[in-house]
Amino acid sequence: MIRVVIENILLFLLPTLAYILFMLVRRRQNANTSVQQIFDDAPIVWLLAAGAVVMIAGLAYFGSVTGGKPGEQYQPPVYKDGKIVPGQRK
């Protein structure tokens, strides 16, 4: 469960992290810009909206491509007779 929460948080923060990285690289070219000024000039609403869109797209993608059929059970890999029997859905 914690993996799902961490994935969603990272997907939500991805546009903000990309913006910060871009601005820090750009700041090297313009040395008189401070880090505080980068955060003050950040388009917070647009970054939050972009984060929400990326998170919803990620949820839709992972919800449609993972998992089995309804009622199907997953049997994890087991060690039998000196061999590993792969996991399967039943």
Residue pairs with C-beta under 8 A, 6 or more apart in sequence:
7 58
7 62
8 55
8 58
8 59
11 51
11 54
11 55
11 58
12 51
12 52
12 54
12 55
13 51
14 51
14 54
15 47
15 50
15 51
15 54
16 42
16 47
16 51
19 42
19 43
19 47
20 38
23 38
23 42
24 35
24 38
27 33
27 35
27 38
68 74
68 89
69 89
72 89
72 90
73 89
73 90
74 87
74 88
74 89
75 87
75 88
75 89
75 90
76 87
77 84
77 85
77 86
77 87
78 84
78 85
79 85
